[in-house]
Structure formats: C-alpha cells, structure tokens
Amino acid sequence: MAPTDDAPEAQRHRDASQIFQTAYVDQAYTRRGIGIALYGELFAKLRDQSIHAVIAGISFPNPASVSLHERLGFRKVAHFSEVGFKLDRWVDVGYWQTMLSSA
C-alpha cells in the first residue's frame, strides 16, 4: 500500500491533510481480511500524521475493491470514463473518499 503522489491531480490539489493511496492484494490472497488489516494499519498511521482525507482510485470493473472500500466507510465521489489504460484497453476509474477526522 503506497500513496500515489505521481497522479497529476494529486500534485495540483493535494495538501498535507489528504492522501491518494493505492493497495493491491494478489488474487490468490483475496477474501482473507488482508485488505481490512492493511487499511487498519494505514488509517492508524495516517491519523498519527493528522491526515484528514483518504482518496482511493479504483479501475473498473472491480466489484471486490468497491465492496471493500465501501465496507471501510469510503463513498464514491467521482467517475471518469476511459481515463485508465489497463490490460491493453481503456477503463473507467472511480474515486472513493473517506474522512479520518471530523475537523
């Protein structure tokens, strides 16, 4: 799991209180609670750093990732058509967001 600061929108709009992140769990290890455990650790570290907002990018279709993020309190805030290129084809990308603090 790592922040994705290379995204142009992240560089233009990001400040010290938000983070764009991406996590990948190998298909062979899904449905074992690894994603929830990773996010638990990540959220604890980000709260210690006073990060307010976490934004996750999900390329479509990916119902397992959508389900995981929504289970963790993320909500869909954007949908972009054919802006990602994956496996030799253009794919839609959605952004999900959650807040770690209320202030």
Jmol script that loads the backbone (N, CA, C; Angstrom):
load data "model"
ATOM      1  N   MET A   1       0.848  -1.155   0.000  1.00  0.00           N
ATOM      2  CA  MET A   1       0.000   0.000   0.000  1.00  0.00           C
ATOM      3  C   MET A   1       0.897   1.222   0.000  1.00  0.00           C
ATOM      4  N   ALA A   2       0.633   2.116  -0.925  1.00  0.00           N
ATOM      5  CA  ALA A   2       1.507   3.274  -1.037  1.00  0.00           C
ATOM      6  C   ALA A   2       0.739   4.466  -1.557  1.00  0.00           C
ATOM      7  N   PRO A   3       1.118   5.664  -1.141  1.00  0.00           N
ATOM      8  CA  PRO A   3       0.496   6.850  -1.700  1.00  0.00           C
ATOM      9  C   PRO A   3       0.841   6.981  -3.171  1.00  0.00           C
ATOM     10  N   THR A   4      -0.064   7.532  -3.942  1.00  0.00           N
ATOM     11  CA  THR A   4       0.182   7.699  -5.369  1.00  0.00           C
ATOM     12  C   THR A   4       0.319   9.179  -5.690  1.00  0.00           C
ATOM     13  N   ASP A   5       1.424   9.754  -5.290  1.00  0.00           N
ATOM     14  CA  ASP A   5       1.662  11.178  -5.500  1.00  0.00           C
ATOM     15  C   ASP A   5       2.021  11.521  -6.931  1.00  0.00           C
ATOM     16  N   ASP A   6       2.172  10.526  -7.792  1.00  0.00           N
ATOM     17  CA  ASP A   6       2.545  10.801  -9.165  1.00  0.00           C
ATOM     18  C   ASP A   6       1.352  11.238 -10.007  1.00  0.00           C
ATOM     19  N   ALA A   7       0.141  11.087  -9.494  1.00  0.00           N
ATOM     20  CA  ALA A   7      -1.039  11.499 -10.250  1.00  0.00           C
ATOM     21  C   ALA A   7      -1.051  13.016 -10.383  1.00  0.00           C
ATOM     22  N   PRO A   8      -1.248  13.540 -11.605  1.00  0.00           N
ATOM     23  CA  PRO A   8      -1.219  14.992 -11.802  1.00  0.00           C
ATOM     24  C   PRO A   8      -2.198  15.734 -10.887  1.00  0.00           C
ATOM     25  N   GLU A   9      -3.413  15.197 -10.713  1.00  0.00           N
ATOM     26  CA  GLU A   9      -4.380  15.882  -9.867  1.00  0.00           C
ATOM     27  C   GLU A   9      -3.923  15.911  -8.416  1.00  0.00           C
ATOM     28  N   ALA A  10      -3.185  14.899  -8.013  1.00  0.00           N
ATOM     29  CA  ALA A  10      -2.660  14.868  -6.645  1.00  0.00           C
ATOM     30  C   ALA A  10      -1.641  15.985  -6.461  1.00  0.00           C
ATOM     31  N   GLN A  11      -0.804  16.199  -7.443  1.00  0.00           N
ATOM     32  CA  GLN A  11       0.218  17.233  -7.328  1.00  0.00           C
ATOM     33  C   GLN A  11      -0.391  18.626  -7.354  1.00  0.00           C
ATOM     34  N   ARG A  12      -1.454  18.817  -8.111  1.00  0.00           N
ATOM     35  CA  ARG A  12      -2.068  20.134  -8.205  1.00  0.00           C
ATOM     36  C   ARG A  12      -2.896  20.481  -6.978  1.00  0.00           C
ATOM     37  N   HIS A  13      -3.600  19.495  -6.411  1.00  0.00           N
ATOM     38  CA  HIS A  13      -4.595  19.792  -5.395  1.00  0.00           C
ATOM     39  C   HIS A  13      -4.265  19.281  -3.997  1.00  0.00           C
ATOM     40  N   ARG A  14      -3.308  18.451  -3.856  1.00  0.00           N
ATOM     41  CA  ARG A  14      -3.033  17.835  -2.576  1.00  0.00           C
ATOM     42  C   ARG A  14      -2.355  18.797  -1.623  1.00  0.00           C
ATOM     43  N   ASP A  15      -2.747  18.734  -0.391  1.00  0.00           N
ATOM     44  CA  ASP A  15      -2.005  19.431   0.644  1.00  0.00           C
ATOM     45  C   ASP A  15      -1.652  18.409   1.718  1.00  0.00           C
ATOM     46  N   ALA A  16      -1.112  18.851   2.810  1.00  0.00           N
ATOM     47  CA  ALA A  16      -0.602  17.931   3.827  1.00  0.00           C
ATOM     48  C   ALA A  16      -1.702  17.192   4.585  1.00  0.00           C
ATOM     49  N   SER A  17      -2.969  17.508   4.348  1.00  0.00           N
ATOM     50  CA  SER A  17      -4.035  16.881   5.118  1.00  0.00           C
ATOM     51  C   SER A  17      -4.782  15.798   4.357  1.00  0.00           C
ATOM     52  N   GLN A  18      -4.340  15.476   3.146  1.00  0.00           N
ATOM     53  CA  GLN A  18      -5.008  14.429   2.376  1.00  0.00           C
ATOM     54  C   GLN A  18      -3.984  13.553   1.682  1.00  0.00           C
ATOM     55  N   ILE A  19      -4.432  12.349   1.321  1.00  0.00           N
ATOM     56  CA  ILE A  19      -3.524  11.421   0.656  1.00  0.00           C
ATOM     57  C   ILE A  19      -4.301  10.594  -0.366  1.00  0.00           C
ATOM     58  N   PHE A  20      -3.705  10.395  -1.532  1.00  0.00           N
ATOM     59  CA  PHE A  20      -4.205   9.452  -2.527  1.00  0.00           C
ATOM     60  C   PHE A  20      -3.458   8.154  -2.271  1.00  0.00           C
ATOM     61  N   GLN A  21      -4.158   7.035  -2.262  1.00  0.00           N
ATOM     62  CA  GLN A  21      -3.486   5.778  -1.975  1.00  0.00           C
ATOM     63  C   GLN A  21      -3.963   4.693  -2.925  1.00  0.00           C
ATOM     64  N   THR A  22      -3.129   3.693  -3.057  1.00  0.00           N
ATOM     65  CA  THR A  22      -3.457   2.520  -3.849  1.00  0.00           C
ATOM     66  C   THR A  22      -2.970   1.292  -3.108  1.00  0.00           C
ATOM     67  N   ALA A  23      -3.776   0.259  -3.100  1.00  0.00           N
ATOM     68  CA  ALA A  23      -3.383  -1.004  -2.475  1.00  0.00           C
ATOM     69  C   ALA A  23      -3.712  -2.138  -3.434  1.00  0.00           C
ATOM     70  N   TYR A  24      -2.828  -3.096  -3.507  1.00  0.00           N
ATOM     71  CA  TYR A  24      -3.052  -4.276  -4.344  1.00  0.00           C
ATOM     72  C   TYR A  24      -2.867  -5.520  -3.494  1.00  0.00           C
ATOM     73  N   VAL A  25      -3.841  -6.411  -3.556  1.00  0.00           N
ATOM     74  CA  VAL A  25      -3.732  -7.713  -2.907  1.00  0.00           C
ATOM     75  C   VAL A  25      -3.820  -8.745  -4.023  1.00  0.00           C
ATOM     76  N   ASP A  26      -2.827  -9.611  -4.105  1.00  0.00           N
ATOM     77  CA  ASP A  26      -2.804 -10.639  -5.136  1.00  0.00           C
ATOM     78  C   ASP A  26      -4.098 -11.455  -5.094  1.00  0.00           C
ATOM     79  N   GLN A  27      -4.618 -11.762  -6.263  1.00  0.00           N
ATOM     80  CA  GLN A  27      -5.872 -12.517  -6.398  1.00  0.00           C
ATOM     81  C   GLN A  27      -5.861 -13.786  -5.551  1.00  0.00           C
ATOM     82  N   ALA A  28      -4.712 -14.422  -5.423  1.00  0.00           N
ATOM     83  CA  ALA A  28      -4.616 -15.669  -4.654  1.00  0.00           C
ATOM     84  C   ALA A  28      -4.842 -15.458  -3.153  1.00  0.00           C
ATOM     85  N   TYR A  29      -4.796 -14.196  -2.705  1.00  0.00           N
ATOM     86  CA  TYR A  29      -4.905 -13.906  -1.272  1.00  0.00           C
ATOM     87  C   TYR A  29      -6.129 -13.072  -0.907  1.00  0.00           C
ATOM     88  N   THR A  30      -7.046 -12.894  -1.851  1.00  0.00           N
ATOM     89  CA  THR A  30      -8.235 -12.097  -1.550  1.00  0.00           C
ATOM     90  C   THR A  30      -9.188 -12.866  -0.644  1.00  0.00           C
ATOM     91  N   ARG A  31     -10.114 -12.125  -0.036  1.00  0.00           N
ATOM     92  CA  ARG A  31     -11.158 -12.676   0.840  1.00  0.00           C
ATOM     93  C   ARG A  31     -10.587 -13.322   2.104  1.00  0.00           C
ATOM     94  N   ARG A  32      -9.436 -12.823   2.551  1.00  0.00           N
ATOM     95  CA  ARG A  32      -8.810 -13.343   3.779  1.00  0.00           C
ATOM     96  C   ARG A  32      -8.645 -12.263   4.842  1.00  0.00           C
ATOM     97  N   GLY A  33      -9.211 -11.088   4.606  1.00  0.00           N
ATOM     98  CA  GLY A  33      -9.108  -9.998   5.570  1.00  0.00           C
ATOM     99  C   GLY A  33      -7.840  -9.175   5.458  1.00  0.00           C
ATOM    100  N   ILE A  34      -7.046  -9.431   4.422  1.00  0.00           N
ATOM    101  CA  ILE A  34      -5.774  -8.719   4.258  1.00  0.00           C
ATOM    102  C   ILE A  34      -6.016  -7.233   3.982  1.00  0.00           C
ATOM    103  N   GLY A  35      -6.961  -6.924   3.106  1.00  0.00           N
ATOM    104  CA  GLY A  35      -7.253  -5.531   2.784  1.00  0.00           C
ATOM    105  C   GLY A  35      -7.709  -4.757   4.007  1.00  0.00           C
ATOM    106  N   ILE A  36      -8.582  -5.348   4.803  1.00  0.00           N
ATOM    107  CA  ILE A  36      -9.062  -4.682   6.019  1.00  0.00           C
ATOM    108  C   ILE A  36      -7.912  -4.487   6.995  1.00  0.00           C
ATOM    109  N   ALA A  37      -7.059  -5.479   7.137  1.00  0.00           N
ATOM    110  CA  ALA A  37      -5.908  -5.356   8.044  1.00  0.00           C
ATOM    111  C   ALA A  37      -4.949  -4.269   7.561  1.00  0.00           C
ATOM    112  N   LEU A  38      -4.688  -4.226   6.255  1.00  0.00           N
ATOM    113  CA  LEU A  38      -3.806  -3.187   5.708  1.00  0.00           C
ATOM    114  C   LEU A  38      -4.378  -1.798   5.958  1.00  0.00           C
ATOM    115  N   TYR A  39      -5.658  -1.637   5.687  1.00  0.00           N
ATOM    116  CA  TYR A  39      -6.275  -0.335   5.913  1.00  0.00           C
ATOM    117  C   TYR A  39      -6.281   0.041   7.387  1.00  0.00           C
ATOM    118  N   GLY A  40      -6.500  -0.926   8.266  1.00  0.00           N
ATOM    119  CA  GLY A  40      -6.457  -0.634   9.700  1.00  0.00           C
ATOM    120  C   GLY A  40      -5.118  -0.042  10.109  1.00  0.00           C
ATOM    121  N   GLU A  41      -4.040  -0.663   9.639  1.00  0.00           N
ATOM    122  CA  GLU A  41      -2.690  -0.152   9.926  1.00  0.00           C
ATOM    123  C   GLU A  41      -2.464   1.209   9.269  1.00  0.00           C
ATOM    124  N   LEU A  42      -2.874   1.330   8.015  1.00  0.00           N
ATOM    125  CA  LEU A  42      -2.689   2.589   7.299  1.00  0.00           C
ATOM    126  C   LEU A  42      -3.447   3.721   7.979  1.00  0.00           C
ATOM    127  N   PHE A  43      -4.711   3.494   8.310  1.00  0.00           N
ATOM    128  CA  PHE A  43      -5.511   4.545   8.936  1.00  0.00           C
ATOM    129  C   PHE A  43      -4.900   4.984  10.262  1.00  0.00           C
ATOM    130  N   ALA A  44      -4.400   4.058  11.058  1.00  0.00           N
ATOM    131  CA  ALA A  44      -3.772   4.416  12.334  1.00  0.00           C
ATOM    132  C   ALA A  44      -2.564   5.325  12.094  1.00  0.00           C
ATOM    133  N   LYS A  45      -1.730   4.969  11.134  1.00  0.00           N
ATOM    134  CA  LYS A  45      -0.545   5.782  10.832  1.00  0.00           C
ATOM    135  C   LYS A  45      -0.932   7.154  10.278  1.00  0.00           C
ATOM    136  N   LEU A  46      -1.944   7.189   9.426  1.00  0.00           N
ATOM    137  CA  LEU A  46      -2.370   8.458   8.842  1.00  0.00           C
ATOM    138  C   LEU A  46      -2.992   9.375   9.891  1.00  0.00           C
ATOM    139  N   ARG A  47      -3.758   8.807  10.818  1.00  0.00           N
ATOM    140  CA  ARG A  47      -4.316   9.629  11.904  1.00  0.00           C
ATOM    141  C   ARG A  47      -3.187  10.223  12.740  1.00  0.00           C
ATOM    142  N   ASP A  48      -2.139   9.444  13.004  1.00  0.00           N
ATOM    143  CA  ASP A  48      -0.986   9.954  13.750  1.00  0.00           C
ATOM    144  C   ASP A  48      -0.321  11.130  13.030  1.00  0.00           C
ATOM    145  N   GLN A  49      -0.454  11.173  11.706  1.00  0.00           N
ATOM    146  CA  GLN A  49       0.130  12.247  10.896  1.00  0.00           C
ATOM    147  C   GLN A  49      -0.879  13.361  10.611  1.00  0.00           C
ATOM    148  N   SER A  50      -2.031  13.295  11.256  1.00  0.00           N
ATOM    149  CA  SER A  50      -3.098  14.297  11.092  1.00  0.00           C
ATOM    150  C   SER A  50      -3.636  14.385   9.666  1.00  0.00           C
ATOM    151  N   ILE A  51      -3.633  13.256   8.963  1.00  0.00           N
ATOM    152  CA  ILE A  51      -4.242  13.214   7.631  1.00  0.00           C
ATOM    153  C   ILE A  51      -5.753  13.245   7.812  1.00  0.00           C
ATOM    154  N   HIS A  52      -6.406  14.088   7.075  1.00  0.00           N
ATOM    155  CA  HIS A  52      -7.850  14.280   7.206  1.00  0.00           C
ATOM    156  C   HIS A  52      -8.636  13.419   6.215  1.00  0.00           C
ATOM    157  N   ALA A  53      -8.208  13.381   4.955  1.00  0.00           N
ATOM    158  CA  ALA A  53      -8.969  12.701   3.907  1.00  0.00           C
ATOM    159  C   ALA A  53      -8.101  11.672   3.193  1.00  0.00           C
ATOM    160  N   VAL A  54      -8.705  10.524   2.887  1.00  0.00           N
ATOM    161  CA  VAL A  54      -8.033   9.482   2.108  1.00  0.00           C
ATOM    162  C   VAL A  54      -8.867   9.266   0.850  1.00  0.00           C
ATOM    163  N   ILE A  55      -8.202   9.273  -0.301  1.00  0.00           N
ATOM    164  CA  ILE A  55      -8.871   9.107  -1.583  1.00  0.00           C
ATOM    165  C   ILE A  55      -8.289   7.873  -2.265  1.00  0.00           C
ATOM    166  N   ALA A  56      -9.173   6.966  -2.661  1.00  0.00           N
ATOM    167  CA  ALA A  56      -8.751   5.725  -3.319  1.00  0.00           C
ATOM    168  C   ALA A  56      -9.254   5.724  -4.753  1.00  0.00           C
ATOM    169  N   GLY A  57      -8.392   5.357  -5.681  1.00  0.00           N
ATOM    170  CA  GLY A  57      -8.774   5.208  -7.080  1.00  0.00           C
ATOM    171  C   GLY A  57      -9.006   3.740  -7.388  1.00  0.00           C
ATOM    172  N   ILE A  58     -10.120   3.445  -8.046  1.00  0.00           N
ATOM    173  CA  ILE A  58     -10.462   2.067  -8.396  1.00  0.00           C
ATOM    174  C   ILE A  58     -10.760   2.018  -9.889  1.00  0.00           C
ATOM    175  N   SER A  59     -10.047   1.154 -10.620  1.00  0.00           N
ATOM    176  CA  SER A  59     -10.347   0.973 -12.039  1.00  0.00           C
ATOM    177  C   SER A  59     -11.452  -0.074 -12.165  1.00  0.00           C
ATOM    178  N   PHE A  60     -12.312   0.127 -13.159  1.00  0.00           N
ATOM    179  CA  PHE A  60     -13.475  -0.743 -13.348  1.00  0.00           C
ATOM    180  C   PHE A  60     -13.241  -1.759 -14.452  1.00  0.00           C
ATOM    181  N   PRO A  61     -13.895  -2.893 -14.361  1.00  0.00           N
ATOM    182  CA  PRO A  61     -14.751  -3.330 -13.264  1.00  0.00           C
ATOM    183  C   PRO A  61     -13.922  -3.942 -12.133  1.00  0.00           C
ATOM    184  N   ASN A  62     -14.321  -3.699 -10.918  1.00  0.00           N
ATOM    185  CA  ASN A  62     -13.638  -4.277  -9.764  1.00  0.00           C
ATOM    186  C   ASN A  62     -14.590  -4.286  -8.565  1.00  0.00           C
ATOM    187  N   PRO A  63     -15.626  -5.138  -8.626  1.00  0.00           N
ATOM    188  CA  PRO A  63     -16.631  -5.141  -7.561  1.00  0.00           C
ATOM    189  C   PRO A  63     -16.061  -5.503  -6.186  1.00  0.00           C
ATOM    190  N   ALA A  64     -15.023  -6.321  -6.130  1.00  0.00           N
ATOM    191  CA  ALA A  64     -14.434  -6.683  -4.837  1.00  0.00           C
ATOM    192  C   ALA A  64     -13.794  -5.470  -4.177  1.00  0.00           C
ATOM    193  N   SER A  65     -13.091  -4.648  -4.949  1.00  0.00           N
ATOM    194  CA  SER A  65     -12.464  -3.450  -4.399  1.00  0.00           C
ATOM    195  C   SER A  65     -13.514  -2.429  -3.981  1.00  0.00           C
ATOM    196  N   VAL A  66     -14.534  -2.254  -4.791  1.00  0.00           N
ATOM    197  CA  VAL A  66     -15.620  -1.336  -4.435  1.00  0.00           C
ATOM    198  C   VAL A  66     -16.241  -1.781  -3.114  1.00  0.00           C
ATOM    199  N   SER A  67     -16.531  -3.062  -2.991  1.00  0.00           N
ATOM    200  CA  SER A  67     -17.133  -3.604  -1.777  1.00  0.00           C
ATOM    201  C   SER A  67     -16.244  -3.376  -0.559  1.00  0.00           C
ATOM    202  N   LEU A  68     -14.953  -3.658  -0.694  1.00  0.00           N
ATOM    203  CA  LEU A  68     -14.010  -3.463   0.410  1.00  0.00           C
ATOM    204  C   LEU A  68     -14.000  -1.998   0.851  1.00  0.00           C
ATOM    205  N   HIS A  69     -13.842  -1.095  -0.096  1.00  0.00           N
ATOM    206  CA  HIS A  69     -13.755   0.321   0.255  1.00  0.00           C
ATOM    207  C   HIS A  69     -15.047   0.824   0.899  1.00  0.00           C
ATOM    208  N   GLU A  70     -16.180   0.416   0.372  1.00  0.00           N
ATOM    209  CA  GLU A  70     -17.442   0.870   0.956  1.00  0.00           C
ATOM    210  C   GLU A  70     -17.650   0.263   2.346  1.00  0.00           C
ATOM    211  N   ARG A  71     -17.188  -0.942   2.543  1.00  0.00           N
ATOM    212  CA  ARG A  71     -17.245  -1.571   3.872  1.00  0.00           C
ATOM    213  C   ARG A  71     -16.422  -0.796   4.891  1.00  0.00           C
ATOM    214  N   LEU A  72     -15.355  -0.164   4.413  1.00  0.00           N
ATOM    215  CA  LEU A  72     -14.461   0.600   5.284  1.00  0.00           C
ATOM    216  C   LEU A  72     -14.886   2.067   5.434  1.00  0.00           C
ATOM    217  N   GLY A  73     -16.033   2.420   4.866  1.00  0.00           N
ATOM    218  CA  GLY A  73     -16.545   3.770   5.041  1.00  0.00           C
ATOM    219  C   GLY A  73     -16.256   4.732   3.909  1.00  0.00           C
ATOM    220  N   PHE A  74     -15.599   4.266   2.853  1.00  0.00           N
ATOM    221  CA  PHE A  74     -15.381   5.114   1.688  1.00  0.00           C
ATOM    222  C   PHE A  74     -16.713   5.285   0.952  1.00  0.00           C
ATOM    223  N   ARG A  75     -16.871   6.440   0.293  1.00  0.00           N
ATOM    224  CA  ARG A  75     -18.035   6.636  -0.563  1.00  0.00           C
ATOM    225  C   ARG A  75     -17.556   7.153  -1.916  1.00  0.00           C
ATOM    226  N   LYS A  76     -18.286   6.775  -2.946  1.00  0.00           N
ATOM    227  CA  LYS A  76     -17.901   7.169  -4.301  1.00  0.00           C
ATOM    228  C   LYS A  76     -18.131   8.660  -4.482  1.00  0.00           C
ATOM    229  N   VAL A  77     -17.094   9.353  -4.987  1.00  0.00           N
ATOM    230  CA  VAL A  77     -17.188  10.797  -5.181  1.00  0.00           C
ATOM    231  C   VAL A  77     -16.930  11.225  -6.624  1.00  0.00           C
ATOM    232  N   ALA A  78     -16.455  10.309  -7.473  1.00  0.00           N
ATOM    233  CA  ALA A  78     -16.195  10.681  -8.869  1.00  0.00           C
ATOM    234  C   ALA A  78     -16.124   9.436  -9.746  1.00  0.00           C
ATOM    235  N   HIS A  79     -16.442   9.623 -11.007  1.00  0.00           N
ATOM    236  CA  HIS A  79     -16.348   8.552 -12.005  1.00  0.00           C
ATOM    237  C   HIS A  79     -15.853   9.179 -13.309  1.00  0.00           C
ATOM    238  N   PHE A  80     -14.749   8.658 -13.811  1.00  0.00           N
ATOM    239  CA  PHE A  80     -14.146   9.158 -15.043  1.00  0.00           C
ATOM    240  C   PHE A  80     -14.171   8.054 -16.094  1.00  0.00           C
ATOM    241  N   SER A  81     -14.658   8.365 -17.271  1.00  0.00           N
ATOM    242  CA  SER A  81     -14.769   7.377 -18.348  1.00  0.00           C
ATOM    243  C   SER A  81     -13.475   7.261 -19.137  1.00  0.00           C
ATOM    244  N   GLU A  82     -13.015   6.035 -19.288  1.00  0.00           N
ATOM    245  CA  GLU A  82     -11.876   5.687 -20.130  1.00  0.00           C
ATOM    246  C   GLU A  82     -10.648   6.560 -19.902  1.00  0.00           C
ATOM    247  N   VAL A  83     -10.274   6.767 -18.659  1.00  0.00           N
ATOM    248  CA  VAL A  83      -9.080   7.554 -18.343  1.00  0.00           C
ATOM    249  C   VAL A  83      -7.916   6.682 -17.884  1.00  0.00           C
ATOM    250  N   GLY A  84      -8.164   5.409 -17.657  1.00  0.00           N
ATOM    251  CA  GLY A  84      -7.096   4.487 -17.283  1.00  0.00           C
ATOM    252  C   GLY A  84      -6.836   3.511 -18.416  1.00  0.00           C
ATOM    253  N   PHE A  85      -5.602   3.043 -18.511  1.00  0.00           N
ATOM    254  CA  PHE A  85      -5.256   2.056 -19.529  1.00  0.00           C
ATOM    255  C   PHE A  85      -4.689   0.843 -18.814  1.00  0.00           C
ATOM    256  N   LYS A  86      -5.387  -0.285 -18.918  1.00  0.00           N
ATOM    257  CA  LYS A  86      -5.026  -1.478 -18.163  1.00  0.00           C
ATOM    258  C   LYS A  86      -5.313  -2.706 -19.017  1.00  0.00           C
ATOM    259  N   LEU A  87      -4.365  -3.610 -19.068  1.00  0.00           N
ATOM    260  CA  LEU A  87      -4.528  -4.852 -19.830  1.00  0.00           C
ATOM    261  C   LEU A  87      -4.916  -4.572 -21.283  1.00  0.00           C
ATOM    262  N   ASP A  88      -4.216  -3.610 -21.874  1.00  0.00           N
ATOM    263  CA  ASP A  88      -4.384  -3.259 -23.293  1.00  0.00           C
ATOM    264  C   ASP A  88      -5.749  -2.698 -23.654  1.00  0.00           C
ATOM    265  N   ARG A  89      -6.401  -2.062 -22.700  1.00  0.00           N
ATOM    266  CA  ARG A  89      -7.688  -1.428 -23.030  1.00  0.00           C
ATOM    267  C   ARG A  89      -7.930  -0.244 -22.098  1.00  0.00           C
ATOM    268  N   TRP A  90      -8.770   0.684 -22.549  1.00  0.00           N
ATOM    269  CA  TRP A  90      -9.148   1.835 -21.742  1.00  0.00           C
ATOM    270  C   TRP A  90     -10.198   1.403 -20.735  1.00  0.00           C
ATOM    271  N   VAL A  91     -10.055   1.875 -19.500  1.00  0.00           N
ATOM    272  CA  VAL A  91     -11.009   1.536 -18.446  1.00  0.00           C
ATOM    273  C   VAL A  91     -11.466   2.798 -17.725  1.00  0.00           C
ATOM    274  N   ASP A  92     -12.661   2.720 -17.159  1.00  0.00           N
ATOM    275  CA  ASP A  92     -13.156   3.798 -16.317  1.00  0.00           C
ATOM    276  C   ASP A  92     -12.458   3.729 -14.967  1.00  0.00           C
ATOM    277  N   VAL A  93     -12.348   4.868 -14.312  1.00  0.00           N
ATOM    278  CA  VAL A  93     -11.736   4.949 -12.987  1.00  0.00           C
ATOM    279  C   VAL A  93     -12.664   5.750 -12.087  1.00  0.00           C
ATOM    280  N   GLY A  94     -12.901   5.232 -10.898  1.00  0.00           N
ATOM    281  CA  GLY A  94     -13.704   5.941  -9.911  1.00  0.00           C
ATOM    282  C   GLY A  94     -12.851   6.323  -8.718  1.00  0.00           C
ATOM    283  N   TYR A  95     -13.237   7.392  -8.051  1.00  0.00           N
ATOM    284  CA  TYR A  95     -12.577   7.796  -6.806  1.00  0.00           C
ATOM    285  C   TYR A  95     -13.547   7.596  -5.653  1.00  0.00           C
ATOM    286  N   TRP A  96     -13.048   7.013  -4.592  1.00  0.00           N
ATOM    287  CA  TRP A  96     -13.779   6.844  -3.345  1.00  0.00           C
ATOM    288  C   TRP A  96     -13.030   7.629  -2.282  1.00  0.00           C
ATOM    289  N   GLN A  97     -13.746   8.175  -1.326  1.00  0.00           N
ATOM    290  CA  GLN A  97     -13.131   9.035  -0.309  1.00  0.00           C
ATOM    291  C   GLN A  97     -13.689   8.684   1.069  1.00  0.00           C
ATOM    292  N   THR A  98     -12.824   8.803   2.068  1.00  0.00           N
ATOM    293  CA  THR A  98     -13.260   8.717   3.461  1.00  0.00           C
ATOM    294  C   THR A  98     -12.511   9.769   4.259  1.00  0.00           C
ATOM    295  N   MET A  99     -13.130  10.202   5.336  1.00  0.00           N
ATOM    296  CA  MET A  99     -12.523  11.189   6.225  1.00  0.00           C
ATOM    297  C   MET A  99     -12.044  10.485   7.489  1.00  0.00           C
ATOM    298  N   LEU A 100     -10.832  10.793   7.904  1.00  0.00           N
ATOM    299  CA  LEU A 100     -10.285  10.198   9.118  1.00  0.00           C
ATOM    300  C   LEU A 100     -10.550  11.037  10.353  1.00  0.00           C
ATOM    301  N   SER A 101     -10.823  12.326  10.155  1.00  0.00           N
ATOM    302  CA  SER A 101     -11.113  13.212  11.279  1.00  0.00           C
ATOM    303  C   SER A 101     -12.299  14.079  10.919  1.00  0.00           C
ATOM    304  N   SER A 102     -12.939  14.611  11.920  1.00  0.00           N
ATOM    305  CA  SER A 102     -14.117  15.444  11.664  1.00  0.00           C
ATOM    306  C   SER A 102     -13.788  16.922  11.590  1.00  0.00           C
ATOM    307  N   ALA A 103     -12.547  17.277  11.889  1.00  0.00           N
ATOM    308  CA  ALA A 103     -12.176  18.702  11.856  1.00  0.00           C
ATOM    309  C   ALA A 103     -11.138  18.957  10.807  1.00  0.00           C
TER     310      ALA A 103
END
end "model"
wireframe off; spacefill off
backbone 0.3
color backbone group
